[in-house]
Amino acid sequence: MQSSPSRLLAPALGLALTLGAGLGVFGLYVRSLGGSPLAPVHSPSTTATTGPATAAPVASPVASSPASTGPITEAPPSGPVALPAPRPPRPVVTVPLPPPETFALNEGVAVRLTQRQMGRVQVMVLTGGQPVSRHVLWRSSVGEFVKAAGAAAGVNGTFFKDAAIASNDSNMLGPLLTPDGRFLSESDPTQLKKIVGRPLVAWSHTRFLVTDFDPRTMNRKAQVKALLPGMTDAFLAGGWLVHGGHALSPAAMMVHAPSDAQQVRPRVFFGVTKAGLVIAGATTTPVSSARLAKVAEAAGAQEAVLMDSGYSTSLIYGSRVLAVGHKSRKVASRPVPHAIVFMNPVLAAVKSSAP
């Protein structure tokens, strides 16, 4: 059976109508974008077209000058280029320290022991003689220091780093110079920050010096010895107690002193009197450093500094143990790496002239 022509044309007609409707919608869409359905649509970067119509320009996200039609260029400078002025260097901030103060030292007076009672505080005081700073690699009792030197008396020395009683470490806190020429400097940067401003004590056979420690200028042997001609001994003490004949206030004392300086315990001071005699004292009564300063002032100290105290406290006269760091004198103080011994004048002169 044959199909009629109308039946054969119907599907083709429907397809044409569908395509026409689609092209009409496409034309409306292109016109909505500003173009022509007969012209090719270009991307915003295209600059040339093949038809009479082009796509609308798209604004660039980077603003440019309306008159600019090419790449932006900068005119070369017409003269020498001025460079920015260099920043001035930061000023070096220095902390002014008082000039070292020295006192005449009289080593011609024999060592003398005095026992004094000041209120409730009992103190043993040594004056006169020639002071000698001694340091050992293995800790010793102050009695052993005195015996080895043939001295008349002695007290424990300054602060050392390892406070453990059972330790045998002899590293000192701060610089130290002994008469045999040995010099120990402080190499720990952390410790150097802590001990700035503590009193540096030094002496020759004729002069005695106490000054604020400055690690920038006082941590080498040549630097320390330059402070005082003929210097034989030097060490760094724990803190100031008496200055100019007057006890320091607790507030002034604690600016540079150890944090436990006001704890009550047996304590030791060392210094010089107005008459130029060395002086040292050890309390048999536990005291704070503030109270010790009052005791040192009353004992006649013109300048006095804090020595190591507590279990290190020790004062020896001859073979007698007169002050210890315990409640009972039968309990010996702990061994220490540093001590100050007091030589009588005649014996000191003989030892000085010995080869």
C-alpha positions as CSV (number, residue, x, y, z in Angstrom):
1,M,0.0,0.0,0.0
2,Q,1.4,3.4,-0.9
3,S,1.6,6.4,1.5
4,S,0.0,9.7,0.6
5,P,2.2,12.7,0.0
6,S,0.8,14.6,2.9
7,R,1.8,11.9,5.3
8,L,5.4,12.0,3.9
9,L,5.7,15.8,4.2
10,A,4.3,16.1,7.8
11,P,7.4,15.0,9.7
12,A,9.6,17.2,7.5
13,L,7.4,20.2,8.1
14,G,7.4,19.6,11.9
15,L,11.2,19.4,12.0
16,A,11.4,22.7,10.0
17,L,9.0,24.5,12.4
18,T,11.0,23.3,15.4
19,L,14.3,24.5,13.9
20,G,12.8,27.8,13.0
21,A,11.5,28.4,16.5
22,G,15.0,27.5,17.9
23,L,16.7,29.9,15.6
24,G,14.3,32.6,16.6
25,V,15.0,32.1,20.3
26,F,18.7,32.1,19.6
27,G,18.4,35.4,17.7
28,L,16.6,37.0,20.6
29,Y,19.4,35.8,23.0
30,V,22.2,37.2,20.8
31,R,20.4,40.5,20.4
32,S,20.0,40.7,24.2
33,L,23.9,40.6,24.3
34,G,24.1,43.4,21.8
35,G,25.1,41.3,18.8
36,S,23.5,40.2,15.6
37,P,22.3,36.7,14.9
38,L,24.1,36.8,11.6
39,A,27.5,38.1,12.9
40,P,30.0,35.9,14.7
41,V,30.3,36.5,18.4
42,H,33.9,37.3,19.6
43,S,35.6,37.1,22.9
44,P,36.4,40.5,24.6
45,S,40.1,40.1,23.6
46,T,39.3,39.9,19.9
47,T,40.1,43.1,18.1
48,A,39.0,42.3,14.5
49,T,35.7,41.1,13.0
50,T,34.7,39.7,9.7
51,G,31.2,41.2,9.7
52,P,29.6,44.6,10.0
53,A,28.8,44.2,13.7
54,T,31.1,43.5,16.6
55,A,30.6,42.5,20.2
56,A,30.2,45.2,22.8
57,P,33.4,46.1,24.6
58,V,34.0,44.6,28.0
59,A,35.4,46.9,30.7
60,S,38.8,45.9,32.0
61,P,39.1,45.2,35.7
62,V,42.3,47.4,35.8
63,A,41.5,51.1,35.5
64,S,43.6,53.0,32.9
65,S,43.8,56.5,31.6
66,P,41.0,57.4,29.1
67,A,43.6,58.7,26.6
68,S,45.8,55.7,26.8
69,T,45.7,53.5,23.8
70,G,48.8,51.3,24.3
71,P,51.0,50.1,27.1
72,I,51.6,52.5,29.9
73,T,55.1,53.9,30.0
74,E,56.9,56.2,32.4
75,A,58.9,59.1,31.1
76,P,62.6,58.9,32.1
77,P,63.7,61.4,34.7
78,S,65.1,64.7,33.4
79,G,67.8,65.0,36.0
80,P,69.8,63.1,38.6
81,V,67.7,60.8,40.8
82,A,67.6,61.8,44.4
83,L,68.2,58.9,46.7
84,P,66.5,58.7,50.1
85,A,68.5,60.1,52.9
86,P,70.2,57.4,55.0
87,R,68.8,56.8,58.5
88,P,71.0,58.0,61.2
89,P,72.5,55.3,63.4
90,R,70.8,54.6,66.7
91,P,72.5,56.3,69.6
92,V,74.3,53.9,71.9
93,V,72.7,54.1,75.3
94,T,75.2,53.8,78.2
95,V,74.5,53.6,81.9
96,P,76.8,56.0,83.7
97,L,78.6,54.4,86.6
98,P,80.3,56.3,89.4
99,P,84.1,56.4,89.1
100,P,85.9,53.8,91.1
101,E,86.4,55.0,94.7
102,T,89.7,54.0,96.4
103,F,90.8,54.1,100.0
104,A,94.3,54.1,101.5
105,L,95.0,50.6,102.8
106,N,97.0,50.1,106.0
107,E,98.5,46.6,106.1
108,G,100.8,47.4,109.0
109,V,98.4,46.6,111.8
110,A,98.2,43.2,113.4
111,V,95.0,41.2,112.9
112,R,92.6,41.7,115.8
113,L,89.5,39.8,116.8
114,T,86.5,41.5,118.5
115,Q,83.3,39.9,119.7
116,R,80.4,42.3,119.7
117,Q,76.8,42.1,120.8
118,M,74.5,44.5,118.9
119,G,71.0,44.1,120.3
120,R,70.2,40.5,119.8
121,V,72.8,40.0,117.2
122,Q,76.2,38.5,118.1
123,V,79.0,39.1,115.6
124,M,82.7,38.1,115.4
125,V,84.8,40.9,113.7
126,L,88.3,40.7,112.3
127,T,90.3,43.9,111.5
128,G,93.8,44.7,110.3
129,G,96.5,42.6,108.6
130,Q,97.0,41.9,105.0
131,P,94.0,40.4,103.2
132,V,94.7,37.7,100.6
133,S,92.1,36.2,98.3
134,R,92.6,32.5,97.8
135,H,90.8,30.1,95.4
136,V,91.2,26.3,95.1
137,L,90.1,23.8,92.5
138,W,88.7,21.5,95.1
139,R,86.6,23.0,97.9
140,S,88.1,23.2,101.3
141,S,87.1,24.4,104.8
142,V,88.1,27.9,105.8
143,G,90.3,26.4,108.5
144,E,92.3,24.5,105.8
145,F,92.6,27.8,103.8
146,V,94.0,29.5,106.9
147,K,96.4,26.6,107.7
148,A,97.7,26.3,104.2
149,A,98.5,30.1,104.0
150,G,100.0,30.3,107.5
151,A,97.5,33.1,108.2
152,A,96.2,34.5,111.4
153,A,92.5,34.3,110.5
154,G,90.1,33.9,107.7
155,V,86.5,34.1,106.5
156,N,84.6,32.3,103.7
157,G,84.7,34.1,100.3
158,T,82.2,35.2,97.7
159,F,79.5,33.4,95.8
160,F,80.1,30.4,93.6
161,K,77.8,28.8,91.0
162,D,76.9,25.4,92.3
163,A,75.3,25.7,95.7
164,A,74.9,22.0,96.3
165,I,76.5,21.1,99.6
166,A,77.9,17.8,98.3
167,S,79.3,19.4,95.2
168,N,83.0,20.0,94.7
169,D,82.6,22.4,91.8
170,S,84.8,25.6,92.2
171,N,83.4,27.8,89.4
172,M,82.9,31.3,90.8
173,L,80.2,33.9,90.0
174,G,81.9,36.9,88.3
175,P,85.5,37.7,87.8
176,L,88.2,36.7,90.3
177,L,91.9,37.6,90.6
178,T,94.3,36.0,93.0
179,P,97.8,37.1,94.0
180,D,99.4,34.3,92.0
181,G,98.1,36.0,88.8
182,R,95.3,33.6,88.0
183,F,92.2,35.3,86.6
184,L,88.8,33.9,86.2
185,S,86.3,35.7,84.0
186,E,82.5,35.3,83.8
187,S,81.6,33.5,80.5
188,D,77.9,32.9,81.0
189,P,75.8,35.6,79.3
190,T,72.8,34.8,81.5
191,Q,74.9,35.3,84.7
192,L,76.5,38.5,83.4
193,K,73.0,40.1,83.1
194,K,72.3,39.1,86.7
195,I,75.5,40.5,88.2
196,V,75.6,43.9,86.5
197,G,76.0,46.6,89.2
198,R,77.2,44.3,92.0
199,P,80.3,45.5,93.8
200,L,83.7,44.6,92.4
201,V,86.2,44.6,95.3
202,A,89.9,44.9,94.6
203,W,93.1,46.0,96.4
204,S,96.8,46.4,96.1
205,H,99.2,46.7,99.0
206,T,98.4,50.4,99.4
207,R,94.9,51.0,98.0
208,F,91.4,49.4,98.4
209,L,88.7,49.8,95.7
210,V,85.0,49.0,95.5
211,T,83.0,49.9,92.4
212,D,79.9,48.8,90.4
213,F,80.7,45.9,88.1
214,D,80.3,46.6,84.4
215,P,80.8,43.4,82.3
216,R,81.7,45.5,79.2
217,T,84.8,46.9,80.8
218,M,85.6,44.7,83.8
219,N,85.5,41.1,82.7
220,R,89.0,40.7,81.5
221,K,92.3,40.6,83.4
222,A,93.8,43.7,81.8
223,Q,90.5,45.6,82.2
224,V,90.3,44.8,85.9
225,K,94.0,45.4,86.7
226,A,93.7,48.8,84.9
227,L,91.3,50.0,87.6
228,L,93.9,50.0,90.3
229,P,97.7,50.2,89.7
230,G,99.5,47.3,91.5
231,M,96.3,45.3,92.0
232,T,96.9,41.9,93.6
233,D,93.4,40.7,94.4
234,A,89.9,41.1,93.1
235,F,86.5,39.4,93.4
236,L,82.8,40.1,92.8
237,A,80.7,40.3,95.9
238,G,77.0,39.6,96.3
239,G,75.8,43.1,97.0
240,W,76.4,46.4,98.7
241,L,75.8,46.7,102.4
242,V,77.6,49.9,103.5
243,H,78.6,52.8,101.3
244,G,80.2,56.0,102.6
245,G,79.9,54.8,106.2
246,H,76.2,54.3,106.0
247,A,74.1,51.2,105.7
248,L,72.1,50.9,102.5
249,S,68.3,50.8,102.7
250,P,66.8,47.4,101.8
251,A,65.3,48.8,98.6
252,A,68.7,50.2,97.4
253,M,70.4,47.0,98.4
254,M,68.0,44.7,96.5
255,V,68.6,46.5,93.2
256,H,71.6,44.2,92.5
257,A,71.7,41.8,95.4
258,P,70.7,38.1,95.2
259,S,66.9,37.5,95.5
260,D,67.4,35.7,98.8
261,A,69.5,38.4,100.4
262,Q,66.9,39.3,103.0
263,Q,66.4,35.8,104.2
264,V,67.4,35.3,107.8
265,R,70.5,33.2,108.2
266,P,74.1,33.5,109.5
267,R,75.9,36.0,107.3
268,V,79.3,37.4,106.5
269,F,80.5,40.9,105.4
270,F,83.9,42.2,104.1
271,G,85.1,45.7,103.6
272,V,87.4,48.5,104.8
273,T,87.3,51.0,107.6
274,K,87.8,54.8,107.4
275,A,91.2,54.2,108.9
276,G,92.2,52.0,106.0
277,L,92.0,48.6,107.8
278,V,90.4,45.6,106.2
279,I,87.4,44.4,108.2
280,A,85.3,41.2,108.1
281,G,82.5,40.0,110.3
282,A,80.4,36.9,110.7
283,T,77.2,36.7,112.7
284,T,76.5,33.8,114.9
285,T,72.9,34.9,115.0
286,P,70.8,34.5,111.8
287,V,70.1,37.9,110.3
288,S,68.9,39.5,107.0
289,S,71.3,41.4,104.8
290,A,69.5,44.7,105.9
291,R,70.3,43.9,109.5
292,L,73.9,42.8,108.6
293,A,74.4,46.2,107.0
294,K,73.5,47.9,110.2
295,V,75.9,45.6,112.1
296,A,78.7,46.3,109.6
297,E,78.1,50.1,109.9
298,A,78.2,49.9,113.7
299,A,81.4,47.8,113.6
300,G,83.2,50.7,111.8
301,A,83.0,49.7,108.1
302,Q,83.3,52.6,105.6
303,E,82.5,50.3,102.7
304,A,81.1,46.7,103.2
305,V,79.9,44.0,100.8
306,L,77.9,40.8,101.2
307,M,79.9,37.6,101.1
308,D,78.4,34.1,100.6
309,S,76.4,33.2,103.7
310,G,74.1,30.5,105.1
311,Y,75.8,27.1,105.2
312,S,79.0,28.7,103.8
313,T,79.4,31.1,106.8
314,S,82.7,30.6,108.5
315,L,85.1,32.7,110.6
316,I,88.4,31.2,111.8
317,Y,90.8,32.8,114.2
318,G,94.0,30.8,114.6
319,S,92.7,27.3,115.0
320,R,89.4,28.4,116.6
321,V,86.1,28.1,114.8
322,L,84.1,31.1,115.9
323,A,81.2,31.2,113.4
324,V,79.6,28.6,111.3
325,G,76.5,28.2,109.1
326,H,74.7,26.0,111.6
327,K,73.1,26.4,115.0
328,S,76.0,24.4,116.6
329,R,79.7,25.2,116.2
330,K,80.3,21.4,116.4
331,V,78.8,21.2,112.9
332,A,81.3,22.4,110.4
333,S,80.3,24.7,107.6
334,R,80.4,23.3,104.1
335,P,83.7,23.5,102.1
336,V,84.0,26.4,99.8
337,P,86.2,27.2,96.8
338,H,87.1,30.8,97.9
339,A,88.2,32.4,101.1
340,I,89.8,35.6,102.4
341,V,92.7,35.0,104.8
342,F,94.3,37.6,107.1
343,M,98.1,37.7,107.3
344,N,99.9,39.4,110.1
345,P,102.3,42.2,108.9
346,V,105.6,40.6,109.8
347,L,104.6,37.2,108.4
348,A,103.1,38.8,105.3
349,A,106.3,40.7,104.6
350,V,108.4,37.5,104.9
351,K,106.1,35.6,102.6
352,S,106.1,38.4,100.1
353,S,109.9,38.4,99.9
354,A,110.2,34.6,99.7
355,P,111.3,33.3,96.2
